[in-house]
Amino acid sequence: MMQSRTNRIVGLTLGCLVALAIVVSGFGIKVEGQGAKDTKAAVSAEQVIASVRTAVAAKPGNVRAVEMENKGGKTICEVKILAQDGKAYEVEVDVATNKVIEVEAEDDDDEDDDDEN
């Protein structure tokens, strides 16, 4: 039990540090779905960190990537997580409400792609 809690704390801390590094450097975060005339969305480090924490709470594991997207006028934080069961997941969090929108196993997309070929 203590080991599990320690792993979760380490995972959350690592996820927060990764998210903060991405925001601070300005590298790797882009808002998709915007035209050339649209203004770029700005997301604070606190919002990114909160979104990563929410995603890891929904699907515990280690953070692999963080990406921002604009979907239907909402800023969505996509957090890719390698879960404790060894499977990869993508957790979408609405940045404005800090609520999980979707949890999807990354294998689901790969299977669909294989069927098309």
N, C-alpha and C positions, 0 to 999 in steps of 0.2 A: 504494500500500500504506500509506504513511504517512498519507495523507488519510483512508483508510478507518478506520485505527486511531484517528485523531484524532476522526473522527465518532462512532465507537463510545464513546470515552471521554466525549465531550460528551453523547451520548445517555444513557449510564449516570449521569453526574453530574446531568443534568437530571431524569431519572427518580427518582433518590434524593432530590433536593431537593423534587420534587413530592410524593413519598410522605411525606417528613418534614413538609412543610407541612400536609398533610392530617391526619396523626396529631396534630401539635402543636395545630392549631386545633380538632380534634375534629369538623370539618365534612366531610361527604361519605363517612365510613365508617360503615356500618351493618352489623349482622349480621342477615341475614334468616332466616326460618324458625323464629324463636323465639316461643313463646307469651308471654302477659302474665306468667305466673308464672315463666318461665325467667329465669335470671340472664344478664346481658349479658356477652358475651365481651370480654376485654381483650387487645389485641394490642400488643406493644411496638413502638416505632419501629424497633428493630433487626430484628425479625421482618418488618416491612413492607418495609424497605429490602432485606433479604436476598431476600424474595420477588420484589421488583421486579427485582433484579439477575439472579435465576434466570430470570425471564420474558424479560428483554431478551437474555440469553445464548442462550435457545432461539429467539427470533425478534427479531433485531437491528432497532432502529428507535427512534422517539421515543414516549415514554409519553404517552397521551392521557387516561387515567383509571385510577384504582385503586379497587377496591371489595372489601369483605369480605363473605363469605356463609358461612352454616352449612349444609353439605350432608351429610346422613347422619352427623351428630355430629362432622364435621370442619370446621375453619375453613379456608376456601378464599379465597385472594387472587386476584381476577380483575384482570388487567392488560390494558388495551386499548392496543394498540401500532399506530402507523402505521409500517409497515416501509419499508425502503429501496427496495423495489420499488413503493411507492405504495399498496399494499393494506393494509387494516385487519385486524388480528387480535385475538382475545381469548385470552390465555394464562392458564390456571388453574394455580395453584401451591398445594399442600398446605402450610399454614403450619408445621405440626408437623414435617414431614420435609424441607421446602424442596425438594420434587421436583415437576416439571411433571406435571400430571395430564392436561391436554388443551391442544392448540393448535387453534384454530378460526378460519377466515377469517370475518369478520363478514358478508360477502356471502352465506354459506351460509344464515344465518337470514333474510336479506331475500328470497332466492329462495323459501323455503318460505312466507313470509308472502304473497308475490305470488300463489302458486298457490292459496291458500285463498280469495282474493277473486274 
